[in-house]
Amino acid sequence: MHESLHLLNQHFGIEDVLYFSGGEGGLWRASITTEKCIAELYRHGAHLTRWRPAGHDEVIWLSDLARFEYGKAIRGGVPICFPWFAGNQPANDPNGPAHGYARTTTWEFIDAKHADAGLTLSLRTAIEPFTLQYDVTFSDTLTMQLQVTNTGQAPASFESALHTYFGISQIKQVQVVGLENADYIDTVGGNVQSLTQNDQPITFEAEADRTYNSTATTKIIDPGLQRIITIDKKQSGSTVVWNPWADKANKMADFGDDEWPGMLCVESGNIEPNAIMLDPEQSHTMHVVISVETI
């Protein structure tokens, strides 16, 4: 392992900017330090676990009980859900893991570029019949680009999501704007309901698990941290809004009982009815930019 990490640093490392090491649980990690941000990204799942732009508090939330183990998903950060979301396993893989294979797959670092726009790390993996390339640019904004190519011999469909966990001051104090009047599926308690958001921002007084049919830019308004987080996306037809609240959080071994008030997931993706169908050799690229401003 140490020799491989040495070669990784030799090929892609950038002095005082990008360094590869054994992180939590011995999993390989890229540590990024620039004038514009501090960040971390693991090879396991191509999982981003930290992004803190200069002048701001941490933006990405990570559970104190997150497990860093091969074969396990990391609780928090930005898991990649692919080739399905939640329990939408296809008929030919009914026992596949929730949210698919990408978040527990070992990805390969393939490139690192440092420019005025920021540091861009690129990773790649294959999940038949697809190949995936993930490009993340770390700067005063966070840009995530997931490209999926069908390398098989027949048309194939997939669902995907960048399951982003945001750190917030208090769930009862924040609002999400941008999804007004959008249709959504509510799955709280296992009772699937098709509903429509009213013309007001989303607020939180109980568990939320909603998949909105929307391409819109969304904003998390957080007066407690005196900031607005903006999630701008392209080629994404779905936005998931999730907080487990107390009861569900207490049932998750990798989620602290008192952590749920300080996090909120606003996830960009393509989930039924917005699943993507690709012909052989065809590609689809989802693009997400996260920015922060003080209020």
Summary of the structure (lengths in Angstrom):
residues: 295
radius of gyration: 18.5
end to end distance: 45.4
largest distance: 56.8
contacts: 976
relative contact order: 0.16
helix: 10%
strand: 47%
